[in-house]
């Protein structure tokens, strides 16, 4: 496999507790070289044990964030927009502490919040202003914000590669880039590889996720084709395996797609090794 591989820990659910921390050794033993940690707990002291364990195991840490209704950068309520900016800044502080080069995710707007209409120019303007201010702070910490688009059922500000690319161009900041996620691309793009080609110049980070959100290779995402495209594009970044199960309520997964997290982690890694 040409690219280093990390495992997103949301497969264990949203709570980054001692039970999840104890699984990092298994992830490293399987062959993963990094982990991607969701930052919901913004108490910096909470993350000391995580940094120590990742360092002990030689795992690179990546940080990701998700904005909820109370951290929505495009809310008409100025207090909510302020809270959104404060949340992003807090995740930047934690990313810097953990040694992550990025804070990635759909932090440009709130997950699962809709108006029933397409994004307005005002909402786009709020997103541009909020992310740009966050990026100024990120630059002071040597952190890059990698924005992610979600599918139409989860977000409406941006829901495809071209829309997110346009937003990043409007933000026009060297510390704002794109994270590409194959799950959302599989829903929204006519051709996932062609979409990636159009945004690769601002895409340093990629998540591979199945159409089922389960074990890689047991869904309809063309992972082999994507890896070929990455080779053609001379992509130099990491690949993050992002899979969810019934422990993550926000993913709305109601049927069990794998027996346990270790099965998913091991089989997904083996699948990437077999086709990489």
N, C-alpha and C positions, 0 to 999 in steps of 0.2 A: 504494500500500500504506500503510495507516494506521499500522501498527506498525513500529518499527525491527527489523531482522533481523540475527541473528548466526549464525555457522557453528560447530558443534561440531567440534573438531579430531580427535576419535577416528576420523573417517573415514580418517585416515592411519595408524591403529594406535595402540598405547599409548605408543610412544617419542616424546617431544617433543624431537626433535633438530634439528640445523641444516637438514636437508632439509625438515622441516615449517615451521620458522621462515622459510625462504626463500619459502614459498608464501603468506605473509600478504599480500604485495603483490597477488597475483592475486585473493585473496578480496576485498580492498578495491576493486580495479579492477572486479570483477564487480558491485559495488553494496552488498555487505554493510557494515553499520555497526559490527559487533562480532564478536568471536570468543569461544567458550567453550573453555577449556583444562582438560583433565584433569590433576589434580595427583597424580601418583604419586611424582615426585621432590620430596622435601621439603627439599632443600638450597636455601635462599633465594638464594644466589649464582647458582644456575643460571638464575634467572628475570630477571636484570638485562637481558640481551639481548632478552628477550621484551617486557619493559616498554618498552624504548627503541624497538623496532621498531613496536610497537602505537601508541605515542605519535606516532611519525613519520608513520604512516599514518592517524592519527585514528580508530583502532579502539578501541571500548569493550571491555574485557576482562571476562569472567565466568569464575569458577573453579568447577570441579566435582570431586567426589571419589567414590571407590568403595572401600568397606571389603571387604577380603579375609578369609580364614579367620583370619589372625593379628591382625586389627584388629576383631574381632567384639564389639560392645557387649553382646550377649546370650549370650556364651559362659559356660558354667558355671565356666570357669577365670578367676579374678580377674585373673591376669596378662595374659590376652588382652583382657579388658575394659579394663584400664588402658592397654594398647597401643592399643586402639581410640580411647580418649579422647585419647591423645597424638597420634595420627594426625590426628584432627579439629582439634585445636589447631594443629598444624603447617600444615594447609591453611588455617586461618583467618589465620595470620600471612602466608602467601603471598598469599591473596586481598586482604588489606589492603595489602600491598606493591604488588600489581598494579593496585589501584584498583577491584577487583570489589566490588559491594555485597553479593554472595551467595557462599556456598559451598553448592553444590547437589548432590543425588545421594542414592543409597541408602546413607547412612552410619549409619543407625539399626541395621543388622545386616549380616552378611556375605553378599556375593553368592555364590550357589551352594552354601551350606551348609544342610543340612536334617537334621532329627531324625526325619522320618517321621511327625510328629504336628503338630497345630495349635500355634500359639504358646501357651505357658503364661502364667499370671498372673505368675510369677516372671520370665519372659523379658520380658514387657511392662514390668514394674517396672524391670528392669535398663536397658531402652531409655529409659524415662522419666528415670531418674536420670542416665544417661550423657549423653543429649542435653541435659538441663537444665543439667548442669555445663558442657558445651561451650558452651551458649548464654550462660551467664554470662560466659565468656571472650570469646565473640563480641561481646557487648554492649560490652565494654571496647575493642574494635577497630572498633566501628560496622559490624559484619558481621551479616547475617541468614543463618541456616541454613535452606535450603529443602529439606526432605525429599522424597524421591521414592519412590513405591511401584513395585515391579516386578511382573511377572506371576508366576503360580503356579509356573512352571518355573524361576524364578531366585531366588525369595525366599518366605518363609512368614510372617514377622512381620506384614507388611501387604501385601496384594496387590490392593487396590481403593481407590477414593477414600474410601468411607465408613470403612474401617478406618484409613486414614492420618489422616483428619480426626479420628477419635476419639482416636488417639494424640497428635496435636498438641494437642488439647484437654486431654488428661491432662498433657502436658508443661507447658502453661499458661505460656508464656514469650513476651514480645513479639518476641524475636529468633528464633523458630522458626515457619516457615511451610511452604508446600507448593510443589513444582514439579510441574506436570502434564505427563505425557508421553503423546502420543497412541498410541504403539506399544503400551504396556502397557494403556492404556484400551481400545484396540480389541479386545484379547483378553478383558479382565476385566469390562467394563461392558456392561450391557444397552443403554444409550444414552450415548454419550460426551459429548454436549452436556449432557444432563440431569445427568450425574455432575459435570461441571464447574460447573454452576450451584449445586450443593449445597456446593461447597468454595471458590467464587471469592472469598469474603471473606477467605480466608487464602492465596490463590494469586497471588503477584506475578510469577511466572516460568513460561513455558510452552515446552516442546520439542515441535516437530512432527516426527514420524517416520513413515515409511510402514510398511504391514504387511509389506513385503518388506525393510525397512531400507535400501532403495535410493533411487532418484530420486523426489522428490515428484511425485505425479500418476500414477505407474506402479504403484499398489497399490490397496488397498481402503479406506484411511482416508478419511473424508469431510472433507477439509480445507476445502472451500468452506463446508460446514455449520458447521464449527468457527469459521471466521472470521466468519460471520454471527452466531453465538452470542456471540463476543467483542465484537462491535459492540453487541449488545443489552445485554450486561453492562457496557458502558463500560470494558472492560479497557484499562489504560493501560501495561501492561508490554511487554517484548520478546518476540519469537518467535525461538526458536533452532532451526535446522535440525539435526537429529541423524540422521545416516545412517552405517551401518557397511558395511565390506566384508570381504574375506577376510584383510586385514591385522590384524584384531582377533580373536585366538583366542577370547576370552571370549564373543564374540557367536555362536559356532558357525555361522558362515556358510561353507558349503562350495562354493557355486556362485557364479560371477561375475555380479553384477547390473548392472554398468556397466563401461565400458571403462577409465576412470581417474578419479581424484578430481576433476580439473578438469571433466570432463563432468558429474559429479553436482552439483558446486557450482554450475555455470552453469545447468544445466537446472532444478534445484530452485529457484533464485532466479527464473528466468523464469516458472516455474509459479506461484509465489506472486504475482508481479507481475500475472500474467494474470487471477487470480481475486480479488485483494485489493481 
